[in-house]
């Protein structure tokens, strides 16, 4: 990071990931070009979970090269009179692994649902029972996390 005065520690980066409404998952495409896609994330310790379809470009990219980056933007507020946007962000790097253990997969989906649909957990188990086999869950084991505060 060029502006060391705005760099924030590991804990700040993880807290930003916890509250961001989505993250952009960056991967390397088959053709070597960058590929970025928004994902809904939930964190458990030094692991971040997200779900996806069982096949597709994102899945193909992660199976070919497990190195990924997640960019998370937390609070953001435009300040037109200063020609800027005040925001906090985090860049998290690690390796993506497909979760195949059913217990971990259900637990991860529960974390995601608790973050994005906390008032609807009464139907969680029923929904998981119907869709578990058709849903892939991925875990990013965090190796680097840094944050930035531009406020």
Residue frames relative to the residue before (quaternion, step in Angstrom):
aa qw qx qy qz dx dy dz
X 1.0000 0.0000 0.0000 0.0000 0.00 0.00 0.00
X 0.4573 -0.7080 0.4779 0.2475 3.54 -0.85 1.02
X 0.7585 0.3343 -0.1882 0.5267 3.61 0.87 -0.93
X 0.1982 -0.8241 0.5235 0.0867 3.57 0.16 1.30
X 0.5953 0.5781 -0.3631 0.4239 3.61 1.16 -0.52
X 0.7141 0.4172 -0.2537 0.5016 3.61 1.20 -0.36
X 0.4950 0.6653 -0.4278 0.3597 3.58 1.26 -0.15
X 0.1627 -0.7906 0.5883 0.0484 3.53 -0.96 0.97
X 0.5853 -0.6348 0.3863 0.3244 3.60 -1.14 0.61
X 0.7895 -0.3493 0.2799 0.4200 3.51 -1.49 0.17
X 0.6902 0.4904 -0.2934 0.4439 3.62 0.76 -1.00
X 0.6237 0.5233 -0.3328 0.4759 3.58 1.04 -0.74
X 0.6455 0.5236 -0.3188 0.4556 3.59 0.94 -0.88
X 0.6781 0.4808 -0.2988 0.4687 3.60 0.90 -0.86
X 0.6377 0.5157 -0.3265 0.4698 3.60 1.01 -0.75
X 0.6257 0.5191 -0.3326 0.4778 3.60 1.06 -0.71
X 0.6324 0.5190 -0.3261 0.4737 3.60 0.99 -0.79
X 0.6419 0.5469 -0.3244 0.4285 3.58 0.97 -0.82
X 0.7904 0.3376 -0.1806 0.4783 3.59 0.92 -0.81
X 0.4928 0.6592 -0.4559 0.3387 3.62 1.16 -0.15
X 0.5037 -0.6788 0.4408 0.3021 3.60 -0.95 0.80
X 0.7561 -0.0978 0.0379 0.6460 3.58 1.27 -0.42
X 0.2728 -0.7293 0.5967 0.1941 3.54 -1.31 0.21
X 0.3566 -0.6829 0.5797 0.2653 3.54 -1.23 0.40
X 0.2413 -0.7618 0.5934 0.0962 3.52 -0.69 1.22
X 0.1201 -0.8016 0.5843 0.0392 3.57 -0.68 1.11
X 0.0476 -0.7976 0.5980 -0.0632 3.49 -0.86 1.14
X 0.4216 -0.6406 0.5525 0.3266 3.54 -1.31 0.03
X 0.3704 -0.7487 0.5129 0.1978 3.54 -0.70 1.13
X 0.7003 -0.4688 0.3400 0.4174 3.53 -1.30 0.33
X 0.7101 0.4484 -0.2439 0.4850 3.58 1.09 -0.75
X 0.5940 -0.5971 0.3487 0.4112 3.59 1.31 0.12
X 0.5542 0.5977 -0.3933 0.4254 3.57 1.26 -0.16
X 0.5577 -0.5828 0.4566 0.3753 3.59 -1.15 0.53
X 0.0874 -0.7611 0.6414 0.0411 3.55 -1.18 0.68
X 0.0064 -0.8081 0.5876 -0.0400 3.58 -0.65 1.13
X 0.0216 0.7979 -0.5995 0.0598 3.53 -0.96 0.90
X 0.4585 -0.6761 0.4932 0.2991 3.62 -0.95 0.80
X 0.0181 -0.7835 0.6212 -0.0025 3.57 -1.09 0.77
X 0.4099 -0.6541 0.5769 0.2671 3.53 -1.28 0.53
X 0.0854 -0.8409 0.5343 -0.0062 3.56 -0.60 1.14
X 0.0423 -0.7362 0.6716 0.0721 3.50 -1.39 0.35
X 0.2769 -0.7829 0.5431 0.1244 3.55 -0.97 0.90
X 0.0295 -0.7398 0.6717 0.0260 3.51 -1.26 0.68
X 0.8114 -0.1186 0.0350 0.5713 3.56 -0.17 1.27
X 0.7795 -0.2738 0.2398 0.5098 3.56 -0.77 -1.07
X 0.6004 0.5138 -0.3680 0.4900 3.54 1.16 0.68
X 0.1360 -0.7591 0.6307 0.0866 3.53 -1.10 0.76
X 0.1878 -0.7921 0.5766 0.0694 3.54 -0.91 0.99
X 0.0782 0.7461 -0.6611 0.0092 3.52 -1.30 0.53
X 0.3504 -0.7298 0.5462 0.2154 3.56 -1.23 0.39
X 0.0297 -0.7881 0.6146 0.0151 3.53 -1.26 0.36
X 0.6318 -0.4423 0.4315 0.4680 3.50 -1.34 -0.17
X 0.5811 -0.6061 0.4105 0.3555 3.58 -1.17 0.44
X 0.7834 0.1198 -0.1052 0.6007 3.60 1.24 -0.24
X 0.4116 0.6902 -0.5300 0.2707 3.54 -1.24 0.47
X 0.7677 -0.3853 0.2545 0.4443 3.54 -1.32 0.04
X 0.6582 0.5195 -0.3136 0.4456 3.58 0.85 -0.96
X 0.6716 0.4957 -0.2844 0.4714 3.56 0.90 -0.97
X 0.6425 0.5251 -0.3202 0.4571 3.57 0.94 -0.88
X 0.6500 0.5245 -0.3135 0.4518 3.58 0.94 -0.91
X 0.7104 0.4617 -0.2749 0.4545 3.61 0.80 -0.97
X 0.6306 0.5178 -0.3412 0.4667 3.59 1.07 -0.60
X 0.6711 0.4904 -0.2871 0.4761 3.57 1.09 -0.71
X 0.7917 -0.0123 0.0574 0.6080 3.60 0.97 -0.89
X 0.2803 -0.8224 0.4766 0.1338 3.57 -0.30 1.25
X 0.5157 0.6350 -0.4319 0.3799 3.62 1.22 -0.15
X 0.0537 0.8029 -0.5869 0.0896 3.56 -0.75 1.12
X 0.1900 -0.7300 0.6413 0.1406 3.48 -1.39 0.28
X 0.1506 -0.7583 0.6285 0.0855 3.57 -1.08 0.79
X 0.1340 -0.7640 0.6269 0.0723 3.56 -0.89 0.97
X 0.0775 -0.8041 0.5890 -0.0221 3.54 -0.68 1.18
X 0.0835 -0.7682 0.6327 0.0518 3.57 -0.95 0.88
X 0.2591 -0.7742 0.5631 0.1284 3.54 -0.71 1.12
X 0.8321 -0.0400 0.0647 0.5493 3.56 -0.76 -1.03
X 0.0373 0.7829 -0.6193 0.0467 3.56 -0.96 0.91
X 0.0339 0.7927 -0.6049 0.0679 3.55 -0.99 0.89
X 0.3503 -0.7305 0.5509 0.2003 3.55 -0.72 1.11
X 0.0993 -0.7514 0.6507 0.0461 3.55 -1.09 0.83
X 0.2228 -0.8405 0.4786 0.1215 3.58 0.26 1.30
X 0.6698 0.5222 -0.3129 0.4252 3.58 0.93 -0.84
X 0.7103 0.3869 -0.2495 0.5325 3.59 1.27 -0.31
X 0.3797 -0.7498 0.4579 0.2898 3.58 1.35 0.03
X 0.6241 0.5102 -0.3487 0.4781 3.55 0.93 0.93
X 0.2818 -0.6845 0.6293 0.2366 3.50 -1.41 -0.01
X 0.2694 -0.7337 0.6037 0.1568 3.55 -0.87 1.00
X 0.1800 0.7949 -0.5554 0.1653 3.58 -0.69 1.04
X 0.2420 -0.7025 0.6345 0.2129 3.48 -1.41 0.08
X 0.0208 -0.8114 0.5832 -0.0324 3.53 -1.01 0.80
X 0.1394 -0.7599 0.6275 0.0964 3.50 -1.35 0.29
X 0.1511 -0.7316 0.6558 0.1089 3.50 -1.21 0.67
X 0.0671 -0.7988 0.5970 -0.0314 3.51 -0.71 1.19
X 0.0957 -0.7962 0.5969 0.0251 3.53 -0.88 0.97
X 0.2394 0.7600 -0.5846 0.1525 3.50 -1.19 0.60
X 0.5466 -0.5789 0.4828 0.3646 3.50 -1.31 -0.38
X 0.3225 -0.7435 0.5603 0.1710 3.53 -0.97 0.96
X 0.0442 -0.7804 0.6236 -0.0112 3.52 -0.96 0.97
X 0.4141 -0.6883 0.5282 0.2754 3.57 -0.92 0.83
X 0.3467 -0.7265 0.5582 0.2011 3.56 -0.88 0.98
X 0.0800 -0.8195 0.5673 0.0093 3.56 -0.63 1.15
X 0.5638 0.5749 -0.3905 0.4463 3.58 1.22 -0.36
X 0.4606 -0.7266 0.4356 0.2647 3.58 -0.58 1.15
X 0.6434 0.5312 -0.3287 0.4425 3.60 0.96 -0.78
X 0.6734 0.4737 -0.2925 0.4863 3.58 0.93 -0.88
X 0.6239 0.5523 -0.3314 0.4426 3.56 1.05 -0.80
X 0.6730 0.4790 -0.2895 0.4835 3.60 0.90 -0.92
X 0.6384 0.5236 -0.3251 0.4611 3.59 0.98 -0.84
X 0.6559 0.5080 -0.3058 0.4671 3.60 0.97 -0.86
X 0.6542 0.4944 -0.3166 0.4769 3.59 0.93 -0.84
X 0.6114 0.5467 -0.3387 0.4611 3.57 1.10 -0.69
X 0.6434 0.5147 -0.3183 0.4689 3.60 0.98 -0.82
X 0.6535 0.5065 -0.3102 0.4692 3.56 0.96 -0.88
X 0.6855 0.4820 -0.2880 0.4635 3.58 0.88 -0.92
X 0.6238 0.5298 -0.3442 0.4601 3.60 1.03 -0.70
X 0.6610 0.4976 -0.3086 0.4692 3.60 1.06 -0.68
X 0.8142 0.3186 -0.1335 0.4667 3.58 0.78 -1.01
X 0.8003 0.1542 -0.0813 0.5737 3.61 1.16 -0.43
X 0.0366 0.8684 -0.4944 0.0105 3.60 0.86 0.93
X 0.6927 0.4802 -0.2858 0.4559 3.60 1.07 -0.57
X 0.7133 0.4403 -0.2437 0.4878 3.58 1.26 0.03
X 0.3154 0.7838 -0.4845 0.2267 3.57 1.15 0.49
X 0.5073 0.6600 -0.4217 0.3595 3.60 1.22 -0.28
X 0.7377 0.3681 -0.2211 0.5210 3.63 1.15 -0.52
X 0.3508 0.7798 -0.4689 0.2213 3.58 1.27 0.06
X 0.7106 0.4667 -0.2894 0.4399 3.60 0.63 -1.05
X 0.6303 0.5307 -0.3279 0.4621 3.58 0.98 -0.80
X 0.6709 0.4944 -0.2902 0.4705 3.57 0.93 -0.90
X 0.6513 0.5061 -0.3132 0.4706 3.59 0.94 -0.87
X 0.6306 0.5436 -0.3398 0.4374 3.59 0.93 -0.82
X 0.6962 0.4757 -0.2636 0.4686 3.58 1.05 -0.78
X 0.8315 0.3018 -0.1026 0.4550 3.57 0.92 -0.87
X 0.4124 0.7574 -0.4541 0.2238 3.61 1.20 -0.16
X 0.6966 0.4790 -0.2974 0.4436 3.60 0.83 -0.89
X 0.7198 0.4309 -0.2486 0.4842 3.60 1.11 -0.54
X 0.6583 0.4714 -0.2956 0.5070 3.58 1.31 0.16
X 0.2275 -0.7410 0.6148 0.1456 3.54 -0.94 0.91
X 0.1360 -0.7488 0.6427 0.0878 3.54 -1.17 0.68
X 0.1240 -0.7876 0.6028 0.0300 3.52 -0.96 0.99
X 0.1956 -0.7619 0.6110 0.0888 3.52 -1.19 0.70
X 0.1816 -0.7436 0.6323 0.1200 3.54 -1.00 0.86
X 0.2287 -0.7391 0.6205 0.1285 3.54 -0.72 1.11
X 0.3483 -0.7896 0.4733 0.1763 3.55 -0.36 1.31
X 0.1064 -0.7871 0.6051 0.0545 3.54 -0.90 0.98
X 0.7837 0.0860 -0.0453 0.6134 3.60 1.21 -0.57
X 0.0688 0.7800 -0.6202 0.0477 3.56 -1.08 0.72
X 0.1176 0.7776 -0.6113 0.0884 3.55 -0.76 1.01
X 0.2238 -0.7919 0.5595 0.0989 3.51 -1.12 0.71
X 0.1934 -0.7520 0.6185 0.1207 3.50 -1.36 0.25
X 0.1096 -0.7560 0.6412 0.0734 3.54 -1.04 0.79
X 0.0297 -0.7709 0.6356 -0.0289 3.55 -0.69 1.16
X 0.3320 0.7515 -0.4934 0.2857 3.57 0.40 1.24
